[in-house]
Amino acid sequence: MQLNAPKNALVIVLPALDHITFSHEAPDGTLRAWDVTQGNEIARTHPIMTFRPTDFQMTLEWIQQNYETLDWDYAKTTDLTKPLLIIPFREQEILIIDGWHRLARAVLEGVEELPMVLLTREEADSIQWLHLPPEYALMREELVR
């Protein structure tokens, strides 16, 4: 699809309405979002690896700080056999874009290992549908509702 937008216009192509998305706001105010449904489709072609929350110092306190609205009651009902979906992020970091509730349950119950799939940087870029720099902060409220 070709879009005819004015020069310097911000164009955002949203994922399908029935797709799950994950958004992340960086400390500098940059807002990013990924199409999790599409990411899980890509993940089907990848080997399942092992993720150890303790290797990343992921504690209950850390989870609460990084996912303030996490539904702990729902987390207790999640399927720990479903892999986390993880993407490379920035230079040396990773980002969980699907599986926060499973991670919370695992940490809560002392589960040492979880299945995970790690997408490549190119795959992560292909499912990212939003990269909103801090200077577009006024639009942020409308985009993440």
C-alpha positions in Angstrom: 0.0 0.0 0.0 1.3 3.4 -1.0 0.6 6.4 1.3 0.7 9.9 0.1 1.6 11.9 3.2 2.9 15.4 3.4 6.7 15.8 4.0 7.6 15.3 7.7 4.3 13.7 8.4 4.0 11.0 11.0 2.4 7.9 9.5 1.4 5.0 11.7 0.1 1.8 10.2 -1.7 -0.1 12.9 -1.8 -3.9 13.1 -5.0 -5.8 12.5 -7.6 -5.1 15.2 -7.7 -8.7 16.4 -3.9 -8.8 17.0 -2.3 -8.5 20.4 0.2 -5.8 20.8 2.9 -4.9 23.3 4.0 -1.3 24.0 7.1 -0.1 25.8 8.0 3.4 27.0 11.8 3.9 27.4 13.2 6.2 30.1 13.8 8.9 27.5 10.1 8.9 26.6 10.3 7.0 23.3 7.2 4.9 22.8 7.5 1.6 20.8 5.0 -1.1 20.0 5.1 -4.5 18.5 2.6 -6.9 16.9 2.7 -9.9 19.3 0.3 -12.0 17.2 2.6 -11.7 14.2 5.7 -12.3 16.4 4.2 -15.5 17.7 3.6 -16.7 14.1 7.2 -16.1 13.3 8.3 -17.8 16.5 6.7 -21.1 15.4 9.6 -21.6 13.1 12.2 -21.1 15.8 13.6 -23.6 18.3 12.4 -23.3 21.9 15.2 -22.2 24.3 15.4 -21.9 28.0 15.0 -18.7 30.0 16.2 -18.3 33.6 14.6 -15.3 35.3 17.4 -15.3 38.0 20.0 -14.8 35.2 18.5 -11.4 34.7 17.8 -10.6 38.3 14.1 -10.7 37.7 12.4 -10.6 41.1 8.8 -9.9 42.1 9.8 -6.3 42.9 11.5 -6.0 39.5 8.3 -7.3 37.8 6.1 -4.9 39.8 8.3 -1.9 38.8 8.4 -2.9 35.1 4.8 -3.9 34.7 2.8 -1.9 37.2 -0.6 -3.0 35.9 0.1 -6.7 35.9 -3.0 -8.7 36.9 -1.5 -11.1 39.6 -4.7 -13.1 39.8 -4.6 -13.8 36.1 -0.8 -14.5 36.3 -1.5 -17.4 38.7 -3.6 -19.1 36.0 -1.2 -18.9 33.1 0.3 -21.8 31.2 4.0 -22.0 32.0 4.6 -24.4 29.1 3.9 -21.6 26.6 7.2 -19.9 25.5 7.9 -16.3 26.4 8.4 -14.2 23.2 11.6 -12.2 23.5 13.2 -9.7 21.1 16.7 -8.1 21.0 16.4 -4.5 22.3 18.9 -1.7 22.0 22.5 -2.8 22.0 22.9 -5.5 24.6 19.4 -5.8 26.0 16.3 -8.1 25.5 12.7 -7.3 25.9 9.8 -9.6 26.7 6.9 -8.8 24.4 4.7 -11.7 25.3 4.7 -13.7 28.6 4.9 -11.2 31.5 2.1 -12.9 33.3 3.8 -16.3 32.9 7.1 -14.7 34.1 5.3 -13.3 37.1 3.8 -16.7 38.0 7.2 -18.4 37.6 9.0 -16.0 39.8 6.1 -16.1 42.4 6.3 -19.9 42.4 10.1 -20.2 42.3 10.1 -21.9 38.8 13.7 -21.7 37.7 13.3 -22.1 33.9 10.8 -21.1 31.3 10.6 -21.9 27.6 11.3 -19.0 25.4 11.7 -18.0 21.7 14.1 -15.2 20.8 13.4 -13.4 17.5 16.2 -12.0 15.4 16.6 -8.2 15.3 15.3 -8.2 11.8 12.2 -10.1 12.8 11.6 -7.8 15.7 12.0 -4.8 13.4 9.4 -6.4 11.0 6.7 -6.6 13.7 7.4 -3.2 15.3 4.5 -0.9 14.2 5.3 2.1 16.4 8.4 4.1 17.2 7.3 7.4 18.6 10.1 9.8 19.7 9.6 11.9 22.9 8.9 15.0 20.9 5.5 13.4 19.8 4.4 13.1 23.5 1.1 14.8 22.9 0.0 12.0 20.6 1.0 9.3 23.0 -2.3 9.3 25.0 -4.4 8.8 21.8 -2.2 6.0 20.4 -2.1 3.6 23.4 -5.7 3.7 24.4 
